[in-house]
Amino acid sequence: MRMHSTTPHRLRAVGPPCDGAAPLIGSSLVMRNVRERIDRVAQTDFTILIEGESGTGKELVARQIHDISPRRGGPFIALNCAALVESLLEAELFGIEDRTATGVRGRKGKFEHSDGGTLFLDEVGDLSAAAQAKLLRALQDLSVERVGGQGLRRVDTRVVAATNKSLVSLVDAGLFRGDLYYRLAGLDVYVPPLRDRREDIAELAAYFLDRHRSARHVELSREAADALLTYDWPGNVRELERLMERSVTLVRDNIISLEDLPLRLRAGYHEVLLPSMEGEDTLRTWGSRYVRLVLERSGRNKRKACRALGISYHTLQAYLRYAQRHQAVAQLHAGRNRQNGQAAAGQ
């Protein structure tokens, strides 16, 4: 049986109109801080490192840095360092000379193509040791040497790098050059995961639904909108966008109900939010339910759960103690009710 509210949950998208790439949507404090950080670093000409989980929108941050920087009149060139095999990566970055190998024609690399503008290097942590050495030299000398070449070519390129890995950990493990890391990380921008800015989920969902309304106009039911808030979004904004695309395509009518969402999203609603609403729980009781759910999803690893929830270990313990007391009181009341019921039946 399909169930949804008769009144859809009307969401208001915040941000500029759709122009091909999603803007940095969000009114939460963390997103306001991100935009303020972008405004500051964009006015410099230094190399920038953008850190954040996969799917958080690091390329959007890089594009915005370029678009409000003094280099906005120049090209913005993006290269995913993890998408190319090592034998092709250096040629893509630095170019290759004519006749370096049989049938090879000379061409510019991404550094030369982005001359006067910005070069965005995504997943920079996946660069090979050889590519790291050449990238460091390019950043130091503002010049590149094509594969098979003998001379340097001057470039005026600003590099914005991004990673979903901890470069510090890679440096400690000997997998990433320390001198390159410090060259890249002079200025940094951290893009928070979606679970750390749940206030923005409604705005983002509205934006993506509006973006695909050319197919048809679709809205979220109240239950479906609530379910989005209880989910942890391991795939971050990218996962939310794919879900809204899926919903517009597959939903039978113009309202996305709770049952139209994948099971992984409905689970949090049924396990946490619905029982709390039906029991008229306090915010603290609801929070204790949610903390226990995240703890289970974290394999009972309390440190991992703390990181996912963005709380201290002490706060986690307080929620768990409260949940135990609340459960004990509920069991006590249930036992008394059963005894009273049995006594009434005996009479």
N, C-alpha and C positions, 0 to 999 in steps of 0.2 A: 504494500500500500504506500502510495506516494504522499508525503506530508510536507506542507510548507505553510507559512503564514499567508493570509490573504492579502496582507499589505507588504509589498517588497521593502527591503531596506535600501533607501535611497542614499547613495554615496556621492559626495562631491569631489571631483578630481581637482587637485591643486597643481598648477604648473602651466607652462606655455603650451599652446596647441601642438598636436602631433606633427612632427616634421621629419619623421623617419627614425629618429632615435629617441628613446624615452628620456625625459629630463630628470634631473635630480629631485624627485618628488619627496615631500615629507615635511611636516611642521613640528616634528619632535625636537626636543632640545639637542639631541646628539646630531641630528641632521643640520640644525642651524649652526652648530659648532663646526661641522664639516664644511659647510658653505663659507663660513667666516675664514676658515683655514685656507680654503681654495682661493678666496679673494686676496689673501695676503701673499701666498707663495706665487701666484700667477704674475704678480708685478715684478718679480725677480727674474733673473736669467739663469738661475742655478739649476742643476740636475735635481729631479724630484723622484722620490720613491713612494709609490702608493701600495699600501699593504691592506689585505683583507681576504676573507674567504672567497672561494669560487662562487660567482653569481651575485656578488654584492653590488656590482656596477663600477668596477675600477676603470674600465675604458671610458665610461661616461664622465667620471671625474677628470680623467686625462683630457678629454675633449673640452670640458668646460674650462680647465686651466688654459688650454690653448686659445679658446674663443674669447677670453677676457684679458689675454696677455698682450703685450706689445707686438707679439709675433702673429697675431690673428690674421694678418693679411697674407701670411705664407702658408705653405701646405701643412696638413696634418697627416702623417704617414704612420700606420700601425703595423706591427709585426708580432705574431705569436711565436715566441722562441721555442715553444714545446711542440709546434705543429710541423716543424721541418726536421728532416734527418740532418745529422751533423755535417755530412758532406755538402749539403746545400746551404746551410745556415750562413756560413761566412760569405758566400757569394751574394746571398740575399742582403746581408748587412752592408758589406763593403764593396760589392761589385766584382766583376771579373774582367780580365783583359782579353782582348781578341786573340783567338788561336791558342789559348792556354791548353786546350786539349782539342783533339780532332772534332771538327764540326761545331766548336763552341764560338759563339759570337760575343764580343765584348759588350758589356752593359753596366749601367750605373747600379749601385746598391741603394738600400733604403736611406743611408746617411746622406748620399748625394741628392736623392729625390726630395728629401726633406730640408734641403739647404734653405735657410731663411725662415724656417718654420719649426715644427715640433716632430720628433720621432718618438713614438710610443712603443716601448718594448714590453710586451706582456709575457708573464711567466719567465722573467729574467733569471730566476733561480735554476732553470733548466739548461742554461748555456754550458757548453763544454769548456774545459780548461783552456783550450786554444782560443776559443771565441772570447772568453773572459779576458784573456791577456790582450787581445786586439781591441776589445771594447775599452779597456782601461787606457790603452795608448791613445785611442781616438778621443776620449774625453779629456785626457791631459793635453794633447797636442792640437786638438780641434782640426785633425786631419785624418784621412783614411788611406790605406793602401789596398788596392784591389787585389784579388786573388790572382797570382801569376804576374803581378806588377812589380816594378822596381822603385817607383817614386811615390811620394805622398801627394794627396790632393786636399787642399784646404776646404773645410766646410764650416758653415755657420748654422749649426743645428743644436737645438735644445733637446735633451733627452729626458723623457718622463718614463720611468720604469715601474713595473708592477709585479707583485708576486703574491701567491696564496700560501707560500711557505715561510717559515722563519729563517731568514737569511743568516741571522746570528747563530742559529743552531747549525746551519750548513757550514758556516765559517769554523765553528768549534769542531765540526766533524772533518774538516779539511776538504770539503766539497765545493767551497766557494771562496774566492780570494778575499782576504780581509781588506786589502787596499782598495779593491773595487767596491766592496760593500760600503766603506766609509766615503768613497767618492759619490756613490749613488744616494746614500742616506743623509746627505747634508741637510736636506729639507724632506720631511715626510708627511704623508696624509694617511690616516687610518680610516677605512670605510667599515662601519660596524655591520655585523650580521643582522638580518631582518628580525631575529628573535630578540635583539636588544633595542629595537625601536618599533614595538608592536603598535604604537599610536599611528604609525604611517601605513599600516596594512590596508585600512579602509580607503585611504587616498590612492594608493597604488592600484588596488583592485578596481576602483572606479576608473582610473586612467586607462588600464588595460582593456576593460570592458568597452569604454568609449572608443578606444583605438581600433577595436574590431567590430564596431557597430555597423560598418558597411555591409556586413553579412546580415545582421538584424539586431534590433535593440533588445538587450537582455539586462535584467537586474537580479541582484541577490536577495533571497528571502532573509528575514531576520535571523533564522537559525543558521543558515549557511554563512552569513557574515560573522556570527558569533564563533562558528567552527573555525573560521580562518584565524581568529585571534588566539585560539587554544593550541594551534599547531606550531611546531618548532621551526619549520622551514629550513631543513638542512641544505636545500638548494638555493636558498635566499630569494632575491627578487626575480632571478631567472626562473625559478620553480613556480613562483606565483604567476608570472606572465604566461608560462606554458599552461598552467591550470585554467586561467581565464580564457585562453585560446580554445582549449579543449571544451570548456563549458559552453562557449558561444556556438561551437560546432555541434555538440551532441545533445544539448538540452532540448526537450520536446516543445516546451512552451517558452514564454518570455521571462519566466522567473526561475532562477537557479535555486532549487530546493536543497535541503540537507542531503537527501538521498541521491542527488545528482553528483555529489562530491565523491572522490575516491575514498576507500575505506580508511586509509591512513589519516585522513582529515576528520572523518566522522568519529573515529575512536576517541580522540581527545574530548570532543563535545559530549559524547555519551558517558565517558569515564569521569570527567571532571565537572564540566559546566552544568549539564543537565541535572545531575544529582544535587548539586549545590543550589540551583534555582528551585527545584522541587521541594527541597528541605528548607528553603529560605535561609540559607547559611549566611553567616557574616563574611566579610571580606577576608578575615584571617582564616576562617574555616575553608573557604574556597582556595585560598593560597596554599594551605596545608595539603589539600587534595592535589593541587597542581605540582607542588614540590615532590610529593610521593610519586606521581606519574613520571616526572623527569628523572627521578632517581632510578625508577625501574628501567626506563629507556636507556639509562647510562650504565646498565649492568650492575646496579647497586654500588657503583663507584662514586663515593661522596665528593671527592675532589673534582671529578669530571662533571658531576651534577652542579656543583658550585659554579664552575666556569660557564656551563650552559645557562644557568639562572642569573648569573651576574651578581651573586650574593656571597657573603663570607661563610666560612665553615661554621662559625658560631651561630649565624642567622639560620643556616640550614638545620642545625641541631635544635634550635628553638622551635622551628616549624614542625619538626618530627616529634618533639616532646609534646607539643600542643596537639598534634594529630592523635598521639597515643592516649592522651587524657580525654580528648573529645570522643574517641572510639570507646574508651572504657565507660564513660558516662552514658553514651548511647546504648551500650550493651546492658548496663545496669537498669536503665529505664525500660528497655525491651523485656528484660527478665521480670521486672515488677509488673509490667502490663500483662505478661503471660500468666503470672501467678494470680493477678486480679481476675483475669478472664476465666481461669480454671475454678477459682473460688465461686465466681458468679454462676458458672455452669453447674457446680455441685449443689448450689441452692435450688 
